[in-house]
Amino acid sequence: MEGPTPILVLIHAATMVAEGIFLVARLLPPFIIILYIMNLTSLIGIIMVLLGATLALAQKDIKRGLAYSTMSNRVI
């Protein structure tokens, strides 16, 4: 099975980033009221960014590296 092209991967990543921004915007009032939820969300985001970037650097296949770097960018 053939993998997605880099352009399709970037379009998908941009869509996921936009969806994440809208989700956070809709859930901002509960995040402000309950501060530990915002801290937990930030911690998960930091872990995902570091994990995705580290795994992207360790890959020898360009498609896998792009996939992991996309995972890292989705969180930001």
C-alpha positions in Angstrom: 0.0 0.0 0.0 1.4 3.4 -1.0 1.8 6.1 1.6 0.4 9.6 1.3 2.3 12.2 -0.6 4.0 15.0 1.3 1.5 17.6 0.1 -1.4 15.5 1.4 0.4 15.1 4.7 0.8 18.8 5.1 -2.8 19.5 4.2 -3.9 17.0 6.7 -1.6 18.5 9.4 -3.0 22.0 8.7 -6.5 20.7 9.0 -5.8 19.0 12.3 -4.1 22.2 13.7 -7.1 24.2 12.8 -9.4 21.7 14.5 -7.3 21.7 17.6 -7.4 25.5 17.8 -11.2 25.6 17.5 -11.5 22.8 20.1 -9.3 24.8 22.6 -11.2 28.0 21.8 -14.6 26.3 22.6 -13.2 24.7 25.8 -11.5 27.8 27.1 -14.0 28.7 29.8 -13.7 25.3 31.6 -9.9 25.6 31.1 -9.8 29.0 32.9 -12.1 27.8 35.7 -10.2 24.6 36.4 -6.5 25.5 36.1 -5.1 22.0 36.5 -6.8 20.9 33.3 -4.8 23.6 31.4 -1.6 22.5 33.1 -2.3 18.9 32.2 -3.0 19.8 28.6 0.2 21.8 28.4 2.2 18.9 29.9 0.7 16.4 27.4 1.5 18.9 24.6 5.1 19.3 25.7 5.6 15.5 25.9 4.1 15.0 22.4 6.2 17.7 20.8 9.4 16.4 22.3 8.5 12.8 21.5 7.5 13.6 17.9 10.6 15.7 17.2 13.0 13.1 18.8 11.4 10.2 16.8 11.5 12.3 13.6 15.3 12.8 14.0 15.9 9.1 14.7 14.2 7.9 11.4 16.2 7.0 8.3 13.2 6.8 6.0 12.0 10.2 4.9 8.3 9.4 4.9 8.5 8.2 8.5 10.5 11.3 9.5 7.9 13.5 7.9 5.1 11.6 9.7 6.7 12.0 13.1 7.5 15.6 12.5 3.9 16.2 11.5 2.8 14.6 14.7 5.1 17.0 16.5 3.6 20.0 14.7 0.0 19.0 15.3 0.4 19.6 19.0 1.8 23.1 18.6 
